[in-house]
Amino acid sequence: MRDFAKKLGKTIKIARIKQDLNQYELAAQADITQSHLSKVELGGVNISVIKLKCIADVLGCKMSDLLLDIE
């Protein structure tokens, strides 16, 4: 399960960078703290489906896009 969280976090980080957003900007727009987003991107915490949806919305993608390459 830990590998899943790390892969998801890496995918979110890559998508964030492609959108030219820093952690603070993405976190603010997704209504989470920058600290929590940092932990998510590092794979240190699990993210709720609701917050994942908020992040996907800000990144302009579907939640499934963030999960595509994660098994």
Secondary structure, DSSP 4 states (H G I P E B T S, - for coil): -HHHHHHHHHHHHHHHHHTT--HHHHHHHHTS-HHHHHHHHHT-S---HHHHHHHHHHHTS-HHHHHTT--
